[in-house]
């Protein structure tokens, strides 16, 4: 562990609804360190989505403290939150969320655009990352020409483009077959173990959660279980 | 740079949306270009109608028209048109009566047109062929050239030139023989004469003579005493010898009553044919201003000055074509051959002429030495035109003073109707069409944004700022706008071609222009005068570079507007939408 990346104290996120306020998260306390591979589990409505939004600087807590690398995200403005997302956070989505009109390489490059990375550096970095995820020969393909596993690996390459401190994965294997899902999870796990990138995965899949070193369960906006588990060796 | 790549990919790889939006814009832009083209075509047509005055740089036209010139207060001098006679002075040139024809107008009309009466006997011997041209002022009356000098004295006037406009009647044929037989004589005159009775001396001498002849006159009642030769017998020669001489001879003078003998003379059978044309006199020394100018030459050269140049003429191109006359040909008029030295483009107002003479030549031909029918005036600046026109009205009361600006209001017919329609509805129609096109672009862009919520959310989640996302959307819509503009130019070109192919005919009638046909008496002079001021024009919708640029500019504006609305919508999306609902 390389120190606290996230530190949540009494975090609440309340949404206004017609019948009254609804607390999606209700007093979450959580500390996540660098290089951890964390699986977040819970039934629908438990608060997983809200927690991921807060961790990803996509939203701010209604109350409580949320420190990211020592910075109080609640106090940051829109521009600063955008900067945090572009520099320090990589996202991997269930539906891959690739831009359909851009090639695999361009989909990786698009994440580097906000940082003003030079075109040649962008292209080189994209090529390297695609090579790392086993898609060196698919850089010029449109997403529609790639399989689901390939698309998700492109998404992982995109998430790594700016060398983030953390990767937040939203059901990354939800649309993949089990073999491909295993490959994707292994890539994520390798990032955690080999590159000390913190990986937080929201998942319903037990086999994915089983690969994580830490499993956090949510229910009704509260953390009901937070435990370290032995890593299942890849088979 | 990446944005350009991204925009390019978006436009090419979402081709359906790109084309659909661009075509929507293009239709609107094309129609707007078409509307602008038609409007410009109408403007061009109206310019053509008004070109004669504008092309000669004339700001004000001064004429004297019968039945149209209102009387002015202080204009008390009656018009005394007497071609060749003593010139009238001051406002007397233009005296008239509003709303009708006064005695002065009537006299002027007769004087100006008296040579319309053909004296057949003056044409030559019976059976001899003749050609004769008569020049009439019709209802556009002439006035002394002194008016030119009076107008020149008005403040603000920079140049003044007089012109003479005449309706010509060209007659050819054979001089007819006219014989009228009037039978007289056969009258019977009856007169009763009662001589004075014989005096005593006469009676005594008479009886003495009879007695010497052996004739005895008995007492009254016995067969004597009556008139000589009475008594039932025939006249006795002795009586003739013996009667006093005053009974033998009777002389008296009498005068028969005055009588007028009338006989209907049948018109002689002739082969005289008539043809009308219009003639104008211009100052050869002023080629840049007048009823026609050197700038309107289409062939040949301008009129010469002095010497033999007096027999040079210019022909209207249309008239020359009709008569198959070319530059260098001659046309005989009243025994003189006039050389055609140039052809001029036709003008369309009441001042249009078929033949343009040197002013002095036409004045001589028409018997109107020192007289003009029109004065063309230029003013030092546009803003002073109305003031100068008012000043001329003051200097020359009763004159018909028309400014070129006022001419536009006097053009009627389908051209004016179309022009009015275009000005009233053209702008609104263009605005509606443009609004529709913009609305299509905006709605399609909003639809596109709505379909790309997850994509936009993803961009925001991976660190794209709102501004960057808006720029991306605007770049795409501007690209679509550019494409729509190019396509719109094509649609506009098609509209322009369609209008050109259909080539609707518009008529322009310059009813109020000061010319022969502008008078209430125009009908008297028939078709030739009426045709002079009605023009048919083929409508076109010209495509001008400026119009095309406006079209592309509007398309880009539509794209920008769509991008602003679409970008605003996209900017409002929370980045969290990239995640969807995880629970």
Boltz contact constraints between the chains, C-beta under 6 A:
constraints:
  - contact:
      token1: [A, 44]
      token2: [B, 583]
      max_distance: 6.0
  - contact:
      token1: [A, 45]
      token2: [B, 583]
      max_distance: 6.0
  - contact:
      token1: [A, 48]
      token2: [B, 582]
      max_distance: 6.0
  - contact:
      token1: [A, 48]
      token2: [B, 583]
      max_distance: 6.0
  - contact:
      token1: [A, 49]
      token2: [B, 582]
      max_distance: 6.0
  - contact:
      token1: [A, 49]
      token2: [B, 583]
      max_distance: 6.0
  - contact:
      token1: [A, 53]
      token2: [B, 576]
      max_distance: 6.0
  - contact:
      token1: [A, 58]
      token2: [B, 575]
      max_distance: 6.0
  - contact:
      token1: [A, 58]
      token2: [B, 576]
      max_distance: 6.0
  - contact:
      token1: [A, 59]
      token2: [B, 576]
      max_distance: 6.0
  - contact:
      token1: [A, 82]
      token2: [B, 463]
      max_distance: 6.0
  - contact:
      token1: [A, 82]
      token2: [B, 465]
      max_distance: 6.0
  - contact:
      token1: [A, 85]
      token2: [B, 463]
      max_distance: 6.0
  - contact:
      token1: [A, 86]
      token2: [B, 463]
      max_distance: 6.0
  - contact:
      token1: [A, 91]
      token2: [B, 461]
      max_distance: 6.0
  - contact:
      token1: [A, 97]
      token2: [B, 458]
      max_distance: 6.0
  - contact:
      token1: [A, 97]
      token2: [B, 578]
      max_distance: 6.0
  - contact:
      token1: [A, 99]
      token2: [B, 455]
      max_distance: 6.0
  - contact:
      token1: [A, 101]
      token2: [B, 9]
      max_distance: 6.0
  - contact:
      token1: [A, 101]
      token2: [B, 10]
      max_distance: 6.0
  - contact:
      token1: [A, 101]
      token2: [B, 13]
      max_distance: 6.0
  - contact:
      token1: [A, 102]
      token2: [B, 9]
      max_distance: 6.0
  - contact:
      token1: [A, 111]
      token2: [B, 462]
      max_distance: 6.0
  - contact:
      token1: [A, 113]
      token2: [B, 2]
      max_distance: 6.0
  - contact:
      token1: [A, 114]
      token2: [B, 463]
      max_distance: 6.0
  - contact:
      token1: [A, 114]
      token2: [B, 464]
      max_distance: 6.0
  - contact:
      token1: [A, 119]
      token2: [B, 1]
      max_distance: 6.0
  - contact:
      token1: [A, 170]
      token2: [B, 579]
      max_distance: 6.0
